[in-house]
Amino acid sequence: MNRPCTTPVAATPSGAALPLVSVMIPVFNQAAYVERAIRSALAQDYPNLEIVVSDDASSDGTPAVVERFILDNPRAPVVLVKSSVNRGILRNYHDTLYAHITGEWVINLDGDDFFLDPGFIRRAVLAAADERIVLALGNYCEYAQATGEQLDIRNSALAPVVDGNAFVTLFAKGGVVWNHNCILYRRAAALAIGFYWNEQGTRNDWESFLRLVINRRVAYVDSIAAAWVQHAHNETARLDQGKYMHNYTLIEGVCRFALDQGISGDLVDEWRYRLNLRETRSSLFAFLKQGSPADGIRFLRQAGTVDSRLPLRVAISPETWARALLGASPGLHAWAKKHVRSAA
């Protein structure tokens, strides 16, 4: 792989050279979107970037789009890595992180998404100058590909620097909203704990981030960093009860890791319950949003095998009934989503 020159020519206020930031763009059959993603990364005003597009055996000409872009823009710090077999998105994340990038900091931009704030990476790197900070978080928006409508999703309860354990507690309580494309993280810290994929254990993106911040610190940048594009082929739009149940296993992995890091059993028990409750609510709401209440009820029954308190706690929640009503009225759902979607 021919790697472009990324000489650190700028400096922090202290005079230290700006660290290299790797932008990972994993793609699979995203020929219609990938150039927009690349251009948005190049529009960042941070001067020390490498952009690695990792194609997961696309069949729609995605690699050709990237190769043509590189040919037309030979000075751009963009490289393409191609796989001959489809590994799935998490394995693509993992392999790119471990084998194909070199930055001190990393941010992931899926091939159909794009950055909005051209200053986000610069601001995030400066906000995370403290060595104890392993993750810098911004905000994002949901962007409707069909209409161009943008819905900003903001955190409103985060200080500029947050203790990592307090961050996990706040996340478990539903007080943090995030997306992969608004999270900058330290590569060395991620490599040390096993990120995204493990042949012997269960991994995911969000559980990797939660493990990363335990006993560390998190920086917050109040910026709409990127757009999470909504279209007919989003992986996250697929209803899959097995996937939702698997998330409880991921949560248990986070809790075991926390215990290994010396977190008290009482706090881990709180995290486990609140994370399981958050997962149960969000999964049920996904079924209600798609007009599948019967599947949602079946899911609740399964959730009761994880923790018998979950079905009743979720079923009696006013929020659940409100979501059920919104699921039955698309117009009302769109209005509510526009006016109340945030983490308070």
C-alpha positions as CSV (number, residue, x, y, z in Angstrom):
1,M,0.0,0.0,0.0
2,N,1.5,3.3,-1.0
3,R,1.1,5.7,1.8
4,P,0.9,9.5,1.2
5,C,3.2,11.9,3.0
6,T,1.7,13.2,6.2
7,T,4.4,15.4,7.7
8,P,3.3,17.2,10.9
9,V,3.8,20.8,9.9
10,A,1.5,22.4,12.5
11,A,1.8,22.6,16.2
12,T,-0.3,22.7,19.4
13,P,-0.3,25.9,21.5
14,S,2.5,24.3,23.6
15,G,4.6,24.0,20.5
16,A,4.3,20.2,20.1
17,A,3.8,18.8,16.6
18,L,0.1,17.9,15.9
19,P,-0.4,14.2,16.1
20,L,-1.3,12.2,13.0
21,V,-5.0,11.4,12.9
22,S,-6.3,8.4,10.9
23,V,-9.7,8.7,9.3
24,M,-11.0,5.1,8.6
25,I,-13.6,4.9,5.9
26,P,-14.9,1.3,5.8
27,V,-17.0,0.7,2.7
28,F,-19.2,-2.0,1.2
29,N,-21.3,-1.3,-1.9
30,Q,-21.3,2.4,-1.3
31,A,-20.2,3.7,-4.7
32,A,-22.9,6.3,-4.6
33,Y,-21.7,7.8,-1.3
34,V,-18.0,7.2,-0.8
35,E,-16.6,10.2,-2.7
36,R,-18.7,12.5,-0.5
37,A,-17.3,10.9,2.6
38,I,-13.7,11.3,1.3
39,R,-14.2,14.9,0.3
40,S,-15.7,15.7,3.7
41,A,-12.6,14.2,5.4
42,L,-10.3,16.2,3.1
43,A,-12.3,19.4,4.0
44,Q,-11.2,19.1,7.7
45,D,-8.9,22.0,8.6
46,Y,-6.6,19.7,10.5
47,P,-3.3,19.5,8.6
48,N,-2.0,16.1,9.6
49,L,-4.4,13.4,8.4
50,E,-4.2,10.0,6.7
51,I,-7.5,8.8,5.1
52,V,-7.7,5.0,4.6
53,V,-10.7,3.6,2.7
54,S,-11.1,-0.1,3.4
55,D,-13.3,-1.9,0.9
56,D,-15.0,-5.1,2.0
57,A,-15.3,-6.9,-1.3
58,S,-17.8,-4.5,-2.8
59,S,-19.6,-5.7,-6.0
60,D,-21.0,-2.3,-7.1
61,G,-17.8,-0.6,-8.3
62,T,-17.0,1.2,-5.0
63,P,-13.2,0.5,-5.3
64,A,-13.2,2.0,-8.8
65,V,-14.7,5.2,-7.5
66,V,-12.0,5.5,-4.9
67,E,-9.2,4.6,-7.3
68,R,-10.4,7.2,-9.8
69,F,-10.6,9.8,-7.0
70,I,-7.0,9.0,-5.9
71,L,-5.8,9.2,-9.6
72,D,-7.5,12.6,-10.0
73,N,-6.1,13.9,-6.7
74,P,-2.6,12.5,-6.4
75,R,-1.6,14.9,-3.5
76,A,-4.5,13.9,-1.3
77,P,-3.6,11.8,1.7
78,V,-6.0,9.0,0.7
79,V,-5.2,5.3,0.2
80,L,-7.4,2.3,-0.7
81,V,-7.2,-1.1,0.9
82,K,-9.1,-3.9,-0.7
83,S,-10.3,-7.2,0.7
84,S,-11.0,-10.2,-1.6
85,V,-13.6,-11.6,0.8
86,N,-16.5,-9.9,2.6
87,R,-15.7,-9.9,6.4
88,G,-18.5,-7.9,7.8
89,I,-18.4,-4.4,9.1
90,L,-16.9,-5.1,12.5
91,R,-14.1,-7.2,11.1
92,N,-13.5,-4.5,8.6
93,Y,-13.2,-1.9,11.4
94,H,-10.8,-4.2,13.3
95,D,-8.6,-5.1,10.4
96,T,-8.2,-1.5,9.3
97,L,-7.4,-0.3,12.8
98,Y,-4.9,-3.0,13.5
99,A,-3.2,-3.4,10.1
100,H,-3.6,-0.4,7.9
101,I,-3.5,2.9,9.8
102,T,-0.7,4.6,11.8
103,G,-2.3,7.6,13.5
104,E,-2.0,8.4,17.1
105,W,-5.7,9.3,17.0
106,V,-8.5,7.5,15.0
107,I,-12.0,8.4,13.8
108,N,-14.3,6.2,11.9
109,L,-16.4,7.5,9.1
110,D,-18.7,5.0,7.4
111,G,-18.7,5.2,3.7
112,D,-22.2,6.6,3.4
113,D,-21.7,9.2,6.1
114,F,-19.9,12.5,6.0
115,F,-18.3,15.2,8.2
116,L,-20.1,18.5,8.6
117,D,-17.9,20.6,10.9
118,P,-14.6,21.1,9.1
119,G,-12.9,22.0,12.4
120,F,-14.1,19.1,14.4
121,I,-10.9,17.0,14.3
122,R,-8.7,20.0,15.1
123,R,-10.9,20.9,18.1
124,A,-11.1,17.3,19.3
125,V,-7.3,16.9,19.2
126,L,-6.8,20.1,21.2
127,A,-9.5,19.2,23.7
128,A,-7.8,15.9,24.3
129,A,-4.3,17.1,25.0
130,D,-4.4,15.6,28.5
131,E,-2.8,12.2,28.3
132,R,-5.5,10.7,30.5
133,I,-8.1,11.5,27.9
134,V,-8.6,8.6,25.5
135,L,-11.8,9.7,23.7
136,A,-13.1,13.0,22.4
137,L,-16.8,13.1,21.7
138,G,-18.9,15.5,19.6
139,N,-22.5,15.5,18.4
140,Y,-24.0,14.4,15.1
141,C,-27.1,14.7,13.0
142,E,-29.4,12.3,11.3
143,Y,-29.5,13.2,7.6
144,A,-32.3,12.0,5.3
145,Q,-30.6,11.0,2.0
146,A,-33.9,11.3,0.1
147,T,-34.9,14.8,1.3
148,G,-31.7,16.4,2.6
149,E,-33.4,17.1,6.0
150,Q,-31.0,17.3,8.9
151,L,-31.9,16.6,12.5
152,D,-29.3,17.6,15.0
153,I,-28.6,15.2,17.9
154,R,-26.9,17.0,20.8
155,N,-25.6,16.1,24.2
156,S,-26.6,18.8,26.7
157,A,-25.3,17.3,30.0
158,L,-21.5,16.9,29.3
159,A,-18.8,19.0,30.7
160,P,-15.7,19.7,28.5
161,V,-13.8,16.9,30.4
162,V,-15.7,14.0,32.1
163,D,-14.3,11.2,34.3
164,G,-14.6,8.0,32.3
165,N,-16.5,6.1,35.0
166,A,-18.9,8.9,35.4
167,F,-19.3,8.9,31.6
168,V,-20.3,5.2,31.6
169,T,-22.8,5.9,34.4
170,L,-24.3,8.8,32.4
171,F,-24.4,6.7,29.2
172,A,-26.1,3.8,31.0
173,K,-28.8,6.3,32.3
174,G,-29.4,7.4,28.7
175,G,-27.6,10.7,29.2
176,V,-25.2,10.3,26.3
177,V,-26.0,10.2,22.5
178,W,-23.2,9.3,20.2
179,N,-22.3,8.0,16.7
180,H,-19.1,6.4,15.5
181,N,-18.4,9.4,13.2
182,C,-18.3,11.9,16.1
183,I,-15.8,10.0,18.2
184,L,-12.0,10.5,18.1
185,Y,-10.0,8.0,20.1
186,R,-6.4,7.1,21.0
187,R,-5.2,4.2,18.8
188,A,-2.7,2.8,21.3
189,A,-5.3,2.6,24.1
190,A,-7.7,0.9,21.7
191,L,-5.2,-1.7,20.5
192,A,-4.3,-2.5,24.1
193,I,-7.8,-3.7,25.0
194,G,-8.9,-5.4,21.8
195,F,-11.2,-3.3,19.7
196,Y,-14.1,-4.2,17.5
197,W,-13.4,-7.9,17.0
198,N,-12.1,-10.9,18.9
199,E,-12.2,-14.5,17.7
200,Q,-12.4,-15.7,21.3
201,G,-14.9,-13.2,22.6
202,T,-17.7,-10.8,21.8
203,R,-16.9,-7.3,20.6
204,N,-18.7,-4.4,19.1
205,D,-18.1,-0.7,18.5
206,W,-20.1,0.8,21.4
207,E,-18.9,-1.8,23.9
208,S,-15.3,-1.2,22.8
209,F,-15.8,2.5,23.5
210,L,-17.3,1.9,26.9
211,R,-14.4,-0.4,27.9
212,L,-11.9,2.2,26.6
213,V,-13.1,5.0,28.9
214,I,-13.2,3.0,32.1
215,N,-10.7,4.6,34.6
216,R,-9.8,7.2,31.9
217,R,-11.2,10.6,30.8
218,V,-13.4,11.8,28.0
219,A,-13.4,15.2,26.3
220,Y,-16.5,16.8,24.9
221,V,-16.6,19.1,21.9
222,D,-19.9,20.9,21.4
223,S,-20.1,20.6,17.6
224,I,-22.3,18.8,15.1
225,A,-19.3,16.9,13.8
226,A,-20.9,14.6,11.2
227,A,-24.0,13.3,9.5
228,W,-25.3,9.8,10.0
229,V,-27.1,9.2,6.7
230,Q,-30.5,7.6,6.7
231,H,-31.4,5.6,3.6
232,A,-33.1,2.3,2.7
233,H,-29.9,0.2,3.1
234,N,-28.8,1.2,6.6
235,E,-27.5,-1.8,8.5
236,T,-28.9,-0.3,11.8
237,A,-32.4,-0.2,10.3
238,R,-32.6,-4.0,10.2
239,L,-34.8,-5.5,12.9
240,D,-33.0,-8.6,14.3
241,Q,-34.1,-10.1,17.6
242,G,-31.0,-12.2,17.8
243,K,-28.8,-9.1,17.3
244,Y,-30.7,-7.3,20.1
245,M,-30.4,-10.2,22.5
246,H,-26.7,-10.5,21.7
247,N,-26.2,-6.9,23.0
248,Y,-26.9,-8.2,26.5
249,T,-23.8,-10.5,26.1
250,L,-21.8,-7.4,25.0
251,I,-23.0,-5.6,28.1
252,E,-21.9,-8.5,30.3
253,G,-18.5,-8.3,28.7
254,V,-18.2,-4.6,29.6
255,C,-19.1,-5.4,33.2
256,R,-16.5,-8.2,33.4
257,F,-13.9,-5.9,32.0
258,A,-14.8,-3.2,34.6
259,L,-14.4,-5.7,37.4
260,D,-11.0,-6.7,36.1
261,Q,-10.1,-3.0,36.1
262,G,-10.9,-2.7,39.8
263,I,-14.3,-1.1,39.6
264,S,-16.4,-1.9,42.6
265,G,-19.0,-4.7,42.4
266,D,-21.8,-2.3,43.4
267,L,-21.0,0.2,40.6
268,V,-20.7,-2.6,38.1
269,D,-24.1,-4.0,39.2
270,E,-25.6,-0.5,38.6
271,W,-24.0,-0.3,35.2
272,R,-25.3,-3.8,34.3
273,Y,-28.8,-3.1,35.2
274,R,-29.0,0.4,33.7
275,L,-27.2,-0.7,30.4
276,N,-29.6,-3.7,30.1
277,L,-32.6,-1.4,30.7
278,R,-31.3,1.1,28.1
279,E,-30.8,-1.8,25.6
280,T,-34.3,-3.2,26.3
281,R,-35.9,0.2,25.8
282,S,-34.1,1.0,22.6
283,S,-34.6,-2.4,21.1
284,L,-38.4,-2.3,21.9
285,F,-38.6,1.2,20.5
286,A,-37.0,-0.1,17.3
287,F,-39.8,-2.7,16.9
288,L,-42.5,-0.1,17.7
289,K,-41.0,2.4,15.2
290,Q,-41.2,-0.2,12.4
291,G,-44.8,-1.0,13.3
292,S,-44.0,-4.5,14.7
293,P,-45.5,-4.5,18.3
294,A,-46.0,-8.2,18.3
295,D,-42.2,-8.7,17.7
296,G,-41.5,-6.2,20.4
297,I,-43.6,-8.2,22.9
298,R,-41.7,-11.4,22.0
299,F,-38.5,-9.5,22.5
300,L,-39.6,-8.3,25.9
301,R,-40.2,-11.9,26.9
302,Q,-36.7,-12.9,25.9
303,A,-35.3,-9.9,27.7
304,G,-36.9,-11.3,30.9
305,T,-34.5,-14.2,30.7
306,V,-31.6,-11.8,31.1
307,D,-33.2,-9.9,34.0
308,S,-36.7,-10.6,35.2
309,R,-37.1,-6.9,36.2
310,L,-36.7,-5.6,32.6
311,P,-40.1,-6.4,30.9
312,L,-42.2,-4.9,33.7
313,R,-40.0,-1.8,34.1
314,V,-40.1,-1.1,30.4
315,A,-43.8,-2.0,30.0
316,I,-45.0,0.5,32.7
317,S,-42.8,3.3,31.5
318,P,-44.7,6.3,30.2
319,E,-42.0,6.6,27.5
320,T,-42.9,3.2,26.2
321,W,-46.6,4.1,25.8
322,A,-45.6,7.4,24.2
323,R,-43.3,5.5,21.7
324,A,-46.1,3.1,20.9
325,L,-48.4,6.1,20.1
326,L,-45.7,7.7,18.0
327,G,-45.1,4.4,16.1
328,A,-48.8,4.4,15.1
329,S,-48.6,8.0,13.8
330,P,-45.7,8.7,11.4
331,G,-46.4,12.4,11.3
332,L,-46.5,12.7,15.1
333,H,-43.3,10.7,15.3
334,A,-41.5,13.0,12.9
335,W,-42.6,16.0,14.9
336,A,-41.6,14.6,18.3
337,K,-38.2,13.4,16.9
338,K,-37.5,16.9,15.6
339,H,-38.3,18.6,18.9
340,V,-37.2,16.3,21.7
341,R,-34.3,14.1,20.4
342,S,-31.2,14.8,22.6
343,A,-29.5,13.6,25.7
344,A,-30.5,15.9,28.6
